[in-house]
Amino acid sequence: MSETLRIADLLKRAFEGEAWHGPSVKEVLAGVTARQAAARPIAAAHSIWEITAHVVVWEEVVRRALGGDRVQPTGEEDWPPAGAGGERAWAELLARLEAGNRALRDAVLAFDESRIGQPLGANRPSAYGLIHGIIQHDLYHAGQIAVLRKGAGA
């Protein structure tokens, strides 16, 4: 199995399941309602909705970086506020999350494997480090969501 296939598999497991650590991003979000996602059971913490939107943003940043773009989200882009629109808006965000993860996995699979360990540009990480970083990022936030779910009654 090639390195990009192995990494794409890790990315898929972190997002969809069958990871040894526990629930994946998608599994931890299953059944969460818009009301629960927007709740703030820990006053100083981000909501499930905000964390989910943040994951969408960073998966897009990494996908674009693999294609050669240099993207740095602004503060509001990095942590978009919980959207209005109830269940419809929440469902749209979840659909964007799923489509974005699929696009990221496709970008990993399309990446030139001979360049996987090379920096993506001056003062930039390697594709290998960036992709493993987003996997870790997603799982970190899945853990946060799991705790917030309990507080939100999900």
N, CA, C and O of each residue as an XYZ file, in Angstrom:
616
protein
N       0.855     -1.178      0.000
C       0.000      0.000      0.000
C       0.898      1.237      0.000
O       1.895      1.290      0.720
N       0.544      2.212     -0.798
C       1.335      3.441     -0.885
C       1.117      4.302      0.362
O       0.141      4.131      1.093
N       2.040      5.220      0.580
C       1.949      6.116      1.743
C       0.700      6.990      1.679
O       0.038      7.192      2.697
N       0.371      7.507      0.502
C      -0.821      8.350      0.408
C      -2.092      7.539      0.671
O      -3.043      8.061      1.253
N      -2.120      6.293      0.259
C      -3.280      5.444      0.569
C      -3.398      5.194      2.065
O      -4.500      5.220      2.612
N      -2.275      4.954      2.731
C      -2.296      4.732      4.185
C      -2.772      5.988      4.915
O      -3.579      5.911      5.841
N      -2.263      7.140      4.487
C      -2.651      8.389      5.146
C      -4.129      8.694      4.888
O      -4.847      9.100      5.802
N      -4.582      8.502      3.658
C      -5.996      8.732      3.338
C      -6.889      7.810      4.156
O      -7.983      8.203      4.560
N      -6.428      6.582      4.404
C      -7.192      5.652      5.233
C      -7.283      6.156      6.673
O      -8.345      6.075      7.291
N      -6.181      6.675      7.209
C      -6.219      7.253      8.561
C      -7.180      8.432      8.626
O      -7.935      8.574      9.588
N      -7.149      9.272      7.603
C      -8.044     10.424      7.547
C      -9.505      9.972      7.510
O     -10.363     10.546      8.180
N      -9.768      8.941      6.720
C     -11.133      8.415      6.627
C     -11.586      7.822      7.956
O     -12.717      8.056      8.383
N     -10.719      7.061      8.612
C     -11.079      6.452      9.900
C     -11.328      7.520     10.966
O     -12.256      7.395     11.766
N     -10.512      8.555     10.980
C     -10.707      9.639     11.948
C     -12.038     10.341     11.712
O     -12.671     10.817     12.655
N     -12.460     10.402     10.456
C     -13.699     11.096     10.130
C     -14.929     10.196     10.190
O     -15.957     10.587     10.742
N     -14.828      8.987      9.624
C     -16.006      8.129      9.480
C     -16.115      6.998     10.488
O     -17.220      6.540     10.777
N     -15.006      6.542     11.023
C     -15.087      5.474     12.005
C     -14.114      4.347     11.771
O     -13.312      4.371     10.838
N     -14.201      3.363     12.634
C     -13.302      2.221     12.687
C     -11.891      2.637     13.100
O     -10.906      2.005     12.719
N     -11.814      3.706     13.881
C     -10.532      4.108     14.454
C     -10.432      3.473     15.839
O     -11.444      3.318     16.521
N      -9.242      3.112     16.252
C      -9.085      2.415     17.522
C      -9.288      3.321     18.726
O      -9.560      2.827     19.820
N      -9.166      4.623     18.557
C      -9.213      5.550     19.680
C     -10.605      5.750     20.263
O     -10.729      6.068     21.445
N     -11.642      5.573     19.475
C     -13.003      5.861     19.923
C     -13.801      6.458     18.784
O     -13.484      6.231     17.616
N     -14.848      7.228     19.112
C     -15.718      7.762     18.069
C     -15.008      8.729     17.121
O     -14.204      9.562     17.539
N     -15.325      8.596     15.855
C     -14.809      9.500     14.827
C     -15.600     10.808     14.866
O     -16.565     10.938     15.619
N     -15.185     11.760     14.059
C     -15.881     13.042     13.965
C     -17.352     12.812     13.596
O     -18.251     13.336     14.255
N     -17.584     12.042     12.561
C     -18.954     11.807     12.101
C     -19.779     11.052     13.154
O     -20.954     11.349     13.367
N     -19.149     10.086     13.797
C     -19.866      9.318     14.820
C     -20.244     10.189     16.018
O     -21.340     10.048     16.561
N     -19.358     11.076     16.432
C     -19.645     11.903     17.595
C     -20.706     12.968     17.284
O     -21.370     13.470     18.191
N     -20.860     13.307     15.998
C     -21.883     14.280     15.605
C     -23.242     13.642     15.299
O     -24.245     14.349     15.197
N     -23.281     12.339     15.154
C     -24.532     11.643     14.798
C     -25.609     11.910     15.849
O     -25.398     11.720     17.047
N     -26.745     12.348     15.375
C     -27.890     12.567     16.246
C     -27.918     13.906     16.962
O     -28.875     14.197     17.679
N     -26.890     14.728     16.785
C     -26.880     16.047     17.423
C     -27.849     16.953     16.667
O     -27.765     17.076     15.445
N     -28.753     17.577     17.385
C     -29.716     18.499     16.772
C     -29.095     19.897     16.669
O     -28.062     20.182     17.273
N     -29.740     20.742     15.902
C     -29.272     22.123     15.769
C     -29.285     22.820     17.124
O     -28.362     23.571     17.439
N     -30.303     22.585     17.917
C     -30.386     23.204     19.243
C     -29.232     22.748     20.124
O     -28.606     23.562     20.803
N     -28.951     21.457     20.116
C     -27.838     20.932     20.899
C     -26.496     21.461     20.376
O     -25.600     21.778     21.157
N     -26.371     21.553     19.054
C     -25.129     22.027     18.456
C     -24.861     23.487     18.805
O     -23.707     23.888     18.961
N     -25.908     24.274     18.927
C     -25.754     25.702     19.237
C     -25.658     25.970     20.737
O     -25.304     27.077     21.142
N     -25.967     24.980     21.559
C     -25.935     25.153     23.013
C     -24.516     25.441     23.488
O     -23.532     25.079     22.843
N     -24.447     26.094     24.617
C     -23.146     26.424     25.206
C     -23.149     25.929     26.659
O     -23.251     26.724     27.593
N     -23.035     24.581     26.839
C     -23.073     24.036     28.195
C     -21.881     24.449     29.054
O     -21.961     24.425     30.282
N     -20.785     24.826     28.417
C     -19.628     25.392     29.116
C     -19.511     26.824     28.593
O     -19.127     27.043     27.444
N     -19.839     27.779     29.428
C     -19.993     29.166     28.989
C     -18.797     29.698     28.200
O     -18.990     30.388     27.198
N     -17.593     29.403     28.616
C     -16.407     29.965     27.964
C     -15.909     29.123     26.787
O     -14.918     29.479     26.148
N     -16.582     28.021     26.500
C     -16.142     27.117     25.425
C     -16.923     27.388     24.144
O     -18.007     27.970     24.167
N     -16.348     26.954     23.036
C     -17.071     27.009     21.770
C     -18.199     25.989     21.791
O     -18.151     25.011     22.536
N     -19.208     26.226     20.972
C     -20.315     25.276     20.842
C     -19.933     24.174     19.856
O     -18.947     24.292     19.129
N     -20.709     23.123     19.841
C     -20.505     22.042     18.873
C     -20.586     22.607     17.457
O     -19.799     22.232     16.587
N     -21.529     23.501     17.233
C     -21.704     24.117     15.912
C     -20.438     24.864     15.506
O     -19.944     24.700     14.390
N     -19.917     25.686     16.416
C     -18.714     26.456     16.111
C     -17.512     25.545     15.847
O     -16.730     25.793     14.930
N     -17.373     24.507     16.641
C     -16.262     23.567     16.448
C     -16.392     22.868     15.102
O     -15.403     22.697     14.390
N     -17.595     22.467     14.756
C     -17.820     21.793     13.474
C     -17.459     22.717     12.315
O     -16.802     22.296     11.364
N     -17.887     23.970     12.393
C     -17.547     24.943     11.342
C     -16.033     25.159     11.278
O     -15.477     25.305     10.190
N     -15.372     25.180     12.416
C     -13.915     25.335     12.487
C     -13.211     24.154     11.801
O     -12.231     24.350     11.082
N     -13.702     22.949     12.020
C     -13.131     21.766     11.368
C     -13.295     21.881      9.852
O     -12.370     21.558      9.107
N     -14.452     22.332      9.393
C     -14.686     22.534      7.957
C     -13.640     23.496      7.388
O     -13.052     23.232      6.339
N     -13.416     24.600      8.078
C     -12.467     25.613      7.614
C     -11.067     25.021      7.475
O     -10.415     25.210      6.448
N     -10.601     24.310      8.496
C      -9.222     23.827      8.476
C      -9.010     22.662      7.524
O      -7.915     22.506      6.984
N     -10.017     21.848      7.306
C      -9.863     20.813      6.281
C      -9.734     21.457      4.902
O      -8.992     20.964      4.052
N     -10.448     22.547      4.682
C     -10.341     23.285      3.414
C      -8.967     23.945      3.291
O      -8.377     23.943      2.211
N      -8.459     24.503      4.375
C      -7.132     25.123      4.363
C      -6.082     24.080      3.968
O      -5.230     24.347      3.121
N      -6.143     22.915      4.570
C      -5.166     21.859      4.265
C      -5.325     21.372      2.830
O      -4.332     21.176      2.129
N      -6.565     21.176      2.386
C      -6.786     20.740      1.000
C      -6.178     21.741      0.025
O      -5.497     21.360     -0.927
N      -6.426     22.998      0.266
C      -5.889     24.035     -0.621
C      -4.363     24.107     -0.534
O      -3.702     24.340     -1.546
N      -3.801     23.915      0.645
C      -2.343     23.927      0.806
C      -1.704     22.798      0.003
O      -0.634     22.977     -0.578
N      -2.350     21.646     -0.031
C      -1.827     20.529     -0.820
C      -1.811     20.875     -2.308
O      -0.997     20.346     -3.064
N      -2.707     21.757     -2.721
C      -2.755     22.205     -4.108
C      -1.849     23.390     -4.390
O      -1.807     23.873     -5.521
N      -1.124     23.871     -3.390
C      -0.173     24.949     -3.598
C      -0.600     26.299     -3.062
O       0.195     27.239     -3.068
N      -1.837     26.420     -2.598
C      -2.302     27.706     -2.066
C      -1.738     27.935     -0.669
O      -1.457     26.990      0.068
N      -1.582     29.182     -0.330
C      -1.199     29.553      1.035
C      -2.382     30.317      1.612
O      -2.663     31.445      1.206
N      -3.061     29.704      2.549
C      -4.288     30.264      3.104
C      -4.124     30.411      4.613
O      -3.669     29.489      5.290
N      -4.494     31.569      5.129
C      -4.512     31.792      6.573
C      -5.841     32.440      6.917
O      -6.043     33.623      6.640
N      -6.755     31.680      7.519
C      -8.071     32.245      7.850
C      -7.968     33.389      8.855
O      -7.104     33.388      9.732
N      -8.853     34.353      8.713
C      -8.965     35.429      9.705
C      -9.607     34.843     10.956
O     -10.058     33.697     10.944
N      -9.648     35.606     12.014
C     -10.252     35.143     13.264
C     -11.682     34.663     13.098
O     -12.045     33.598     13.597
N     -12.501     35.449     12.394
C     -13.902     35.049     12.220
C     -14.031     33.881     11.242
O     -14.932     33.054     11.384
N     -13.148     33.805     10.261
C     -13.165     32.653      9.354
C     -12.727     31.389     10.093
O     -13.263     30.307      9.855
N     -11.750     31.531     10.991
C     -11.228     30.403     11.751
C     -12.282     29.849     12.701
O     -12.417     28.633     12.838
N     -13.025     30.729     13.353
C     -14.069     30.325     14.292
C     -15.386     31.002     13.905
O     -15.821     31.942     14.570
N     -16.022     30.524     12.828
C     -17.292     31.143     12.428
C     -18.335     31.016     13.544
O     -18.386     30.001     14.238
N     -19.154     32.038     13.710
C     -20.196     31.949     14.738
C     -21.245     30.910     14.353
O     -21.448     30.593     13.181
N     -21.899     30.398     15.387
C     -22.985     29.439     15.144
C     -24.017     30.110     14.260
O     -24.429     31.241     14.520
N     -24.434     29.410     13.217
C     -25.347     29.985     12.254
C     -26.785     30.001     12.712
O     -27.204     29.212     13.559
N     -27.510     30.897     12.144
C     -28.953     30.913     12.336
C     -29.541     29.962     11.298
O     -28.842     29.548     10.373
N     -30.775     29.624     11.436
C     -31.411     28.791     10.424
C     -31.815     27.421     10.906
O     -32.367     26.632     10.140
N     -31.551     27.124     12.155
C     -32.034     25.889     12.752
C     -31.527     24.630     12.083
O     -30.386     24.552     11.627
N     -32.418     23.636     12.038
C     -32.042     22.303     11.542
C     -31.540     22.328     10.099
O     -30.620     21.590      9.745
N     -32.138     23.167      9.280
C     -31.702     23.227      7.875
C     -30.250     23.693      7.771
O     -29.450     23.087      7.057
N     -29.912     24.765      8.482
C     -28.552     25.289      8.455
C     -27.563     24.291      9.058
O     -26.443     24.149      8.568
N     -27.980     23.600     10.122
C     -27.123     22.592     10.747
C     -26.877     21.435      9.770
O     -25.748     20.964      9.635
N     -27.919     20.987      9.101
C     -27.772     19.909      8.112
C     -26.848     20.330      6.975
O     -26.050     19.527      6.489
N     -26.955     21.581      6.552
C     -26.072     22.087      5.488
C     -24.615     22.104      5.944
O     -23.717     21.772      5.170
N     -24.379     22.490      7.202
C     -23.011     22.491      7.725
C     -22.465     21.059      7.776
O     -21.313     20.821      7.411
N     -23.277     20.123      8.221
C     -22.829     18.724      8.261
C     -22.540     18.191      6.861
O     -21.604     17.414      6.673
N     -23.336     18.605      5.881
C     -23.090     18.192      4.493
C     -21.779     18.801      3.978
O     -21.019     18.137      3.273
N     -21.517     20.059      4.330
C     -20.241     20.692      3.952
C     -19.065     19.983      4.607
O     -18.014     19.815      3.988
N     -19.238     19.572      5.846
C     -18.193     18.847      6.563
C     -17.873     17.543      5.840
O     -16.707     17.229      5.606
N     -18.891     16.799      5.493
C     -18.681     15.518      4.813
C     -18.066     15.708      3.429
O     -17.130     14.996      3.065
N     -18.581     16.653      2.664
C     -18.042     16.903      1.320
C     -16.596     17.404      1.398
O     -15.756     17.021      0.583
N     -16.317     18.249      2.369
C     -14.971     18.768      2.529
C     -13.973     17.687      2.912
O     -12.838     17.680      2.436
N     -14.402     16.774      3.775
C     -13.506     15.685      4.152
C     -13.237     14.780      2.964
O     -12.107     14.336      2.757
N     -14.265     14.510      2.189
C     -14.075     13.679      0.983
C     -13.111     14.365      0.006
O     -12.236     13.714     -0.566
N     -13.273     15.674     -0.182
C     -12.388     16.426     -1.078
C     -10.952     16.413     -0.559
O     -10.008     16.332     -1.345
N     -10.787     16.492      0.751
C      -9.451     16.432      1.335
C      -8.824     15.059      1.103
O      -7.653     14.969      0.733
N      -9.584     14.002      1.314
C      -9.051     12.647      1.053
C      -8.681     12.497     -0.411
O      -7.658     11.888     -0.725
N      -9.492     13.038     -1.315
C      -9.170     12.981     -2.744
C      -7.871     13.728     -3.035
O      -7.059     13.281     -3.845
N      -7.680     14.875     -2.368
C      -6.449     15.647     -2.564
C      -5.235     14.876     -2.051
O      -4.167     14.924     -2.661
N      -5.390     14.179     -0.950
C      -4.301     13.351     -0.422
C      -3.960     12.248     -1.425
O      -2.788     12.005     -1.716
N      -4.978     11.592     -1.944
C      -4.748     10.499     -2.897
C      -4.126     10.997     -4.199
O      -3.388     10.263     -4.857
N      -4.419     12.232     -4.570
C      -3.883     12.801     -5.814
C      -2.501     13.418     -5.631
O      -1.827     13.739     -6.610
N      -2.079     13.583     -4.386
C      -0.802     14.248     -4.122
C       0.357     13.387     -4.615
O       0.335     12.165     -4.469
N       1.357     14.022     -5.191
C       2.546     13.333     -5.687
C       3.305     12.732     -4.505
O       3.932     13.447     -3.722
N       3.238     11.429     -4.393
C       3.822     10.739     -3.247
C       5.324     10.978     -3.108
O       5.852     10.926     -1.997
N       6.009     11.237     -4.200
C       7.449     11.474     -4.125
C       7.763     12.793     -3.408
O       8.905     13.030     -3.015
N       6.739     13.656     -3.238
C       6.917     14.954     -2.578
C       6.334     14.990     -1.171
O       6.334     16.046     -0.540
N       5.838     13.864     -0.665
C       5.085     13.836      0.590
C       5.890     14.373      1.779
O       5.319     14.987      2.680
N       7.196     14.150      1.793
C       8.017     14.613      2.905
C       8.680     15.947      2.692
O       9.395     16.426      3.573
N       8.465     16.559      1.551
C       9.106     17.839      1.236
C       8.224     19.005      1.683
O       6.998     18.901      1.673
N       8.855     20.117      2.076
C       8.070     21.301      2.444
C       7.190     21.748      1.274
O       7.573     21.629      0.110
N       6.024     22.255      1.602
C       5.092     22.731      0.580
C       5.472     24.120      0.074
O       4.780     24.684     -0.775
N       6.552     24.664      0.584
C       7.054     25.974      0.192
C       7.978     26.482      1.282
O       8.205     25.805      2.285
N       8.501     27.665      1.080
C       9.391     28.262      2.074
C       8.650     28.465      3.396
O       7.536     28.988      3.425
N       9.282     28.045      4.477
C       8.704     28.180      5.826
C       7.339     27.501      5.964
O       6.472     27.964      6.704
N       7.170     26.410      5.247
C       5.905     25.677      5.307
C       6.193     24.227      5.655
O       7.281     23.729      5.365
N       5.237     23.538      6.271
C       5.460     22.132      6.635
C       5.410     21.233      5.400
O       5.039     21.660      4.307
N       5.787     20.005      5.608
C       5.640     19.003      4.539
C       4.177     18.599      4.439
O       3.393     18.809      5.365
N       3.827     18.018      3.304
C       2.470     17.489      3.147
C       2.208     16.425      4.210
O       1.118     16.358      4.779
N       3.210     15.600      4.468
C       3.081     14.541      5.475
C       2.702     15.138      6.830
O       1.748     14.690      7.467
N       3.451     16.150      7.266
C       3.171     16.780      8.548
C       1.832     17.486      8.576
O       1.123     17.437      9.581
N       1.483     18.138      7.488
C       0.221     18.869      7.409
C      -0.976     17.919      7.461
O      -1.948     18.183      8.169
N      -0.908     16.833      6.725
C      -2.032     15.885      6.695
C      -2.181     15.190      8.043
O      -3.293     15.055      8.552
N      -1.068     14.751      8.621
C      -1.167     14.130      9.952
C      -1.642     15.156     10.980
O      -2.350     14.809     11.925
N      -1.254     16.407     10.797
C      -1.729     17.459     11.689
C      -3.232     17.637     11.631
O      -3.869     17.815     12.669
N      -3.819     17.595     10.436
C      -5.275     17.769     10.340
C      -6.005     16.556     10.904
O      -7.097     16.695     11.455
N      -5.424     15.379     10.776
C      -6.027     14.196     11.408
C      -6.059     14.390     12.919
O      -7.086     14.149     13.555
N      -4.949     14.822     13.494
C      -4.883     15.070     14.933
C      -5.849     16.185     15.337
O      -6.515     16.093     16.368
N      -5.920     17.219     14.533
C      -6.824     18.348     14.781
C      -8.275     17.867     14.833
O      -9.019     18.214     15.750
N      -8.666     17.070     13.847
C     -10.038     16.562     13.801
C     -10.371     15.733     15.034
O     -11.457     15.857     15.599
N      -9.431     14.885     15.448
C      -9.691     14.019     16.596
C      -9.707     14.804     17.903
O     -10.485     14.490     18.804
N      -8.874     15.799     18.012
C      -8.898     16.677     19.178
C     -10.290     17.296     19.327
O     -10.868     17.301     20.413
N     -10.812     17.816     18.220
C     -12.124     18.452     18.276
C     -13.253     17.439     18.435
O     -14.290     17.768     19.011
N     -13.078     16.223     17.942
C     -14.079     15.176     18.188
C     -14.199     14.927     19.688
O     -15.301     14.731     20.201
N     -13.078     14.934     20.384
C     -13.110     14.768     21.842
C     -13.834     15.905     22.529
O     -14.598     15.682     23.468
N     -13.598     17.127     22.068
C     -14.311     18.274     22.633
C     -15.816     18.129     22.408
O     -16.618     18.373     23.309
N     -16.179     17.732     21.201
C     -17.597     17.573     20.872
C     -18.230     16.505     21.758
O     -19.363     16.669     22.210
N     -17.514     15.420     22.009
C     -18.046     14.345     22.865
C     -18.381     14.883     24.259
O     -19.419     14.534     24.820
N     -17.518     15.723     24.818
C     -17.769     16.303     26.146
C     -18.943     17.267     26.078
O     -19.818     17.238     26.943
N     -18.973     18.122     25.060
C     -20.058     19.097     24.931
C     -21.401     18.415     24.713
O     -22.428     18.895     25.192
N     -21.396     17.295     23.992
C     -22.649     16.540     23.790
C     -23.282     16.174     25.126
O     -24.489     16.321     25.318
N     -22.459     15.701     26.033
C     -22.978     15.314     27.350
C     -23.590     16.496     28.055
O     -24.652     16.377     28.667
N     -22.926     17.653     27.977
C     -23.443     18.843     28.611
C     -24.686     19.409     27.945
O     -25.498     20.074     28.588
N     -24.828     19.139     26.648
C     -25.979     19.643     25.893
C     -27.134     18.653     25.894
O     -28.178     18.926     25.303
N     -26.966     17.516     26.544
C     -28.028     16.519     26.614
C     -28.199     15.724     25.341
O     -29.273     15.174     25.098
N     -27.165     15.652     24.523
C     -27.246     14.902     23.260
C     -26.936     13.432     23.502
O     -26.952     12.635     22.563
